[in-house]
Amino acid sequence: MTKGELPVHPLDQALALKPVDRGRWQGATSQDYANMVGPFGGTTGAILLRAVLSHDELLGEPVSLTVNFAAPVADGNFEVIARPLRTNRNSQHWWVEMLQGEQVVTFATVVTARRRDTWASTEVEFPVVPPASELPAFSKEGVPPWPGNYDMRFVDGELMGEPDRDNPSRSRLWIRDRPSRPLDFVSLSALCDAFFPRIYIRRPKLVPIGTVSLSTYFHACGEQLASAGTEHVLGVARANHFGKGFFDQSAEVWSGGGELLATTHQVVYFKE
């Protein structure tokens, strides 16, 4: 960094990709986003999305991202390969792989499209909650490094707290990157995995867990994300079912002004 240049945000450092060939990049895991085992899954998915957004054949903007965590990602270097499987007039389907030692550790499908102005309606309701400024910041004591990159302010459902009797697996929280960073598709995709595993909210007891598959659906365009700026967004996360070694969890991400930016759903392995 030369004099006068702004420091690179930790998220952008974690997502940095060096072109190797057309549709192929090299990167490295970041200790800033380390989890209990390997890197934070949100950054892994965001890396795969960034490869698509960096491809010279890209059409439109992200509509969906589904990441499958096939094996633990080891600390160190990796390669990412992205290729369009099919390009239509207004939509495009992508296949993306992350490799270590020539073995696929994570893979994803991505749909991008040219968005059009159409009729619109949001059926879920924006929650009535206190503003972020009235809530204390979540303490990062005793957690892995990655939550330290987020400013989290819980309304309810704090990690290892007392579950709500009526909504035992629900969390509502304001969240943004720390240090603050303008919202875009890659930061939103990472943030959509920043909701702590619902089993730790429903039953405050630490057990081994691991996300198996994570899907994110982007309801906002790039212009809407840019208008959100660096302000907190509101996340609402809940589980639907626990059992036989797996549970799923869903979440909504809202702008401070009440726009639904994204919804996400994942299935998680757990072990007693």
C-alpha positions as CSV (number, residue, x, y, z in Angstrom):
1,M,0.0,0.0,0.0
2,T,1.5,3.3,-1.1
3,K,1.0,6.6,0.7
4,G,-2.5,8.0,0.3
5,E,-4.1,4.6,-0.5
6,L,-6.8,3.3,1.6
7,P,-6.2,-0.1,3.3
8,V,-7.8,-3.1,1.6
9,H,-10.8,-4.3,3.6
10,P,-10.2,-7.7,5.3
11,L,-13.1,-9.2,3.4
12,D,-11.6,-8.1,0.1
13,Q,-8.2,-9.5,1.1
14,A,-10.0,-12.9,1.9
15,L,-11.7,-12.9,-1.4
16,A,-8.7,-11.9,-3.5
17,L,-8.2,-14.0,-6.6
18,K,-5.2,-14.0,-9.0
19,P,-6.0,-15.0,-12.6
20,V,-4.2,-18.1,-13.7
21,D,-6.0,-18.8,-17.0
22,R,-9.3,-18.0,-18.5
23,G,-11.9,-19.0,-16.0
24,R,-9.3,-20.1,-13.5
25,W,-7.9,-18.3,-10.4
26,Q,-5.7,-18.9,-7.4
27,G,-6.4,-17.7,-3.9
28,A,-5.6,-18.4,-0.3
29,T,-7.6,-18.8,2.9
30,S,-7.6,-15.9,5.4
31,Q,-6.9,-16.3,9.1
32,D,-9.1,-13.3,9.7
33,Y,-12.1,-15.4,8.7
34,A,-11.0,-18.7,10.4
35,N,-13.7,-20.9,11.9
36,M,-13.4,-23.7,14.4
37,V,-12.3,-26.0,11.5
38,G,-11.1,-24.3,8.3
39,P,-12.4,-21.0,7.0
40,F,-15.8,-19.4,7.6
41,G,-18.2,-20.9,5.0
42,G,-19.5,-17.5,4.1
43,T,-16.2,-16.4,2.6
44,T,-15.8,-19.7,0.8
45,G,-19.1,-19.1,-0.9
46,A,-18.3,-15.5,-1.6
47,I,-15.0,-16.5,-3.3
48,L,-16.9,-18.8,-5.7
49,L,-19.4,-16.0,-6.4
50,R,-16.5,-13.5,-7.0
51,A,-15.0,-15.8,-9.6
52,V,-18.3,-15.7,-11.5
53,L,-18.5,-12.0,-11.2
54,S,-14.9,-11.7,-12.5
55,H,-15.5,-13.9,-15.5
56,D,-15.3,-12.2,-18.9
57,E,-18.5,-14.0,-20.1
58,L,-20.7,-12.8,-17.2
59,L,-24.3,-11.9,-18.1
60,G,-26.3,-9.8,-15.6
61,E,-26.3,-10.0,-11.8
62,P,-26.6,-12.8,-9.3
63,V,-30.0,-14.3,-8.7
64,S,-29.0,-17.4,-6.8
65,L,-26.0,-19.1,-5.3
66,T,-25.9,-22.7,-4.0
67,V,-22.7,-23.8,-2.3
68,N,-22.0,-27.5,-1.4
69,F,-19.3,-28.1,1.1
70,A,-17.9,-31.4,-0.1
71,A,-14.9,-31.6,2.2
72,P,-13.1,-29.4,4.8
73,V,-11.2,-26.5,3.2
74,A,-7.6,-26.7,4.5
75,D,-5.7,-23.5,5.4
76,G,-3.6,-22.4,2.5
77,N,-3.8,-22.0,-1.3
78,F,-6.6,-23.1,-3.5
79,E,-7.7,-22.8,-7.1
80,V,-11.2,-21.8,-8.4
81,I,-12.6,-22.8,-11.8
82,A,-15.8,-21.1,-13.1
83,R,-17.5,-21.8,-16.4
84,P,-20.9,-20.9,-17.8
85,L,-23.0,-24.1,-18.5
86,R,-25.6,-22.3,-20.5
87,T,-26.3,-18.7,-21.5
88,N,-29.8,-17.7,-22.6
89,R,-31.1,-14.3,-23.7
90,N,-31.5,-13.0,-20.2
91,S,-30.1,-15.6,-17.8
92,Q,-27.0,-17.6,-17.3
93,H,-26.2,-20.8,-15.4
94,W,-22.7,-21.4,-13.9
95,W,-20.7,-24.2,-12.4
96,V,-17.9,-23.3,-10.0
97,E,-15.3,-25.5,-8.2
98,M,-12.7,-24.9,-5.5
99,L,-9.8,-27.3,-5.6
100,Q,-7.0,-28.1,-3.2
101,G,-4.4,-30.7,-4.3
102,E,-6.5,-31.3,-7.5
103,Q,-9.4,-32.5,-5.3
104,V,-12.7,-30.6,-5.2
105,V,-13.4,-29.4,-1.7
106,T,-16.4,-27.1,-2.5
107,F,-18.5,-26.5,-5.5
108,A,-21.4,-24.2,-6.4
109,T,-24.1,-23.4,-9.0
110,V,-24.8,-19.8,-9.7
111,V,-27.6,-18.2,-11.7
112,T,-27.2,-14.7,-13.0
113,A,-29.6,-12.7,-15.1
114,R,-30.5,-9.3,-16.5
115,R,-33.2,-8.0,-14.2
116,R,-36.3,-6.3,-15.5
117,D,-38.8,-4.0,-14.0
118,T,-41.9,-6.1,-13.2
119,W,-44.8,-6.3,-10.7
120,A,-43.4,-6.9,-7.2
121,S,-44.7,-7.9,-3.8
122,T,-43.1,-9.0,-0.5
123,E,-45.2,-11.3,1.6
124,V,-43.0,-11.6,4.6
125,E,-43.1,-8.6,6.9
126,F,-40.3,-6.4,8.0
127,P,-39.9,-6.9,11.8
128,V,-40.6,-4.1,14.2
129,V,-37.4,-4.0,16.3
130,P,-35.3,-1.4,18.1
131,P,-32.6,0.3,15.9
132,A,-29.1,-0.9,15.9
133,S,-28.0,2.3,17.8
134,E,-30.0,1.2,20.8
135,L,-28.5,-2.3,21.1
136,P,-25.2,-3.3,22.5
137,A,-22.5,-4.9,20.3
138,F,-22.2,-8.7,20.6
139,S,-19.1,-9.7,22.5
140,K,-16.6,-11.8,20.5
141,E,-15.1,-13.4,23.5
142,G,-14.8,-17.2,23.2
143,V,-15.8,-17.4,19.5
144,P,-13.6,-18.1,16.4
145,P,-12.0,-15.2,14.5
146,W,-14.6,-14.8,11.8
147,P,-17.4,-13.1,13.9
148,G,-14.9,-10.4,14.8
149,N,-15.3,-9.1,11.2
150,Y,-19.0,-8.3,11.9
151,D,-20.7,-5.8,14.1
152,M,-23.6,-7.8,15.5
153,R,-26.4,-6.3,17.6
154,F,-28.9,-8.8,18.8
155,V,-32.5,-8.0,19.4
156,D,-33.0,-11.6,20.6
157,G,-31.6,-15.1,20.1
158,E,-28.1,-14.3,21.1
159,L,-25.5,-17.1,20.9
160,M,-25.7,-19.4,23.9
161,G,-28.3,-17.2,25.4
162,E,-31.7,-18.0,26.9
163,P,-34.0,-19.3,24.1
164,D,-37.3,-17.5,23.5
165,R,-40.2,-19.8,24.7
166,D,-42.3,-18.9,21.6
167,N,-39.5,-18.8,19.0
168,P,-36.8,-21.0,20.5
169,S,-34.5,-21.1,17.5
170,R,-35.1,-17.6,16.2
171,S,-32.5,-14.8,16.2
172,R,-33.1,-11.2,15.1
173,L,-30.0,-9.0,14.8
174,W,-28.6,-6.0,13.1
175,I,-25.3,-6.8,11.3
176,R,-22.7,-5.2,9.1
177,D,-19.1,-5.7,8.1
178,R,-16.5,-4.5,10.6
179,P,-14.8,-2.3,9.7
180,S,-17.8,-1.0,7.7
181,R,-17.8,-1.7,4.0
182,P,-20.4,-0.8,1.3
183,L,-22.8,-3.7,0.7
184,D,-22.5,-5.6,-2.6
185,F,-23.2,-9.1,-3.8
186,V,-20.1,-10.8,-2.4
187,S,-20.4,-9.2,1.0
188,L,-24.1,-10.0,1.2
189,S,-23.5,-13.6,0.2
190,A,-20.9,-14.0,3.0
191,L,-23.2,-12.2,5.5
192,C,-26.0,-14.7,4.7
193,D,-23.9,-17.4,6.4
194,A,-23.1,-15.2,9.4
195,F,-26.1,-16.6,11.5
196,F,-24.9,-18.9,14.2
197,P,-26.0,-22.5,13.9
198,R,-29.6,-22.7,15.1
199,I,-28.9,-25.7,17.3
200,Y,-26.7,-23.4,19.5
201,I,-29.7,-21.1,19.9
202,R,-32.4,-23.7,20.5
203,R,-30.3,-25.8,22.8
204,P,-27.3,-23.8,24.2
205,K,-24.8,-26.7,24.1
206,L,-21.7,-26.9,21.8
207,V,-21.7,-29.9,19.6
208,P,-19.7,-30.5,16.3
209,I,-21.5,-29.1,13.3
210,G,-20.8,-28.3,9.7
211,T,-22.8,-26.7,6.8
212,V,-23.5,-29.2,4.0
213,S,-25.3,-27.0,1.5
214,L,-26.1,-23.3,1.5
215,S,-28.4,-21.6,-0.9
216,T,-28.9,-17.8,-1.2
217,Y,-31.5,-16.0,-3.2
218,F,-30.8,-12.4,-4.1
219,H,-33.9,-10.2,-4.3
220,A,-32.2,-6.9,-4.7
221,C,-30.2,-5.5,-7.7
222,G,-26.8,-4.0,-7.4
223,E,-28.3,-0.5,-7.3
224,Q,-30.4,-1.4,-4.3
225,L,-27.4,-2.9,-2.5
226,A,-25.3,0.2,-3.2
227,S,-28.1,2.4,-1.7
228,A,-27.8,0.3,1.6
229,G,-24.3,1.7,1.8
230,T,-22.4,0.8,5.0
231,E,-25.4,0.8,7.3
232,H,-26.5,-2.3,9.4
233,V,-28.9,-4.7,7.7
234,L,-31.4,-6.7,9.7
235,G,-31.2,-10.5,9.8
236,V,-33.9,-12.9,11.0
237,A,-32.9,-16.5,11.3
238,R,-34.8,-19.6,12.4
239,A,-34.7,-23.4,12.2
240,N,-37.4,-25.7,10.8
241,H,-36.4,-29.2,11.9
242,F,-33.7,-31.0,13.9
243,G,-33.1,-34.7,13.7
244,K,-31.2,-37.8,12.5
245,G,-27.9,-35.8,12.4
246,F,-29.1,-32.8,10.4
247,F,-31.0,-29.6,10.8
248,D,-31.9,-26.8,8.4
249,Q,-32.1,-23.1,9.0
250,S,-33.6,-20.2,7.0
251,A,-32.9,-16.5,7.2
252,E,-34.0,-13.1,5.7
253,V,-31.8,-10.1,5.3
254,W,-33.5,-6.7,5.2
255,S,-32.2,-3.2,4.5
256,G,-32.7,-0.7,7.2
257,G,-35.4,0.9,5.1
258,G,-37.4,-2.4,5.0
259,E,-36.4,-3.8,1.6
260,L,-35.9,-7.6,1.5
261,L,-32.4,-8.0,0.1
262,A,-31.9,-11.8,0.3
263,T,-33.2,-15.0,1.7
264,T,-31.1,-18.0,2.5
265,H,-31.5,-21.6,3.5
266,Q,-29.0,-24.2,4.5
267,V,-28.8,-27.8,5.8
268,V,-26.3,-28.5,8.6
269,Y,-24.7,-31.7,9.9
270,F,-24.5,-32.1,13.7
271,K,-23.0,-34.8,15.9
272,E,-23.9,-35.5,19.5
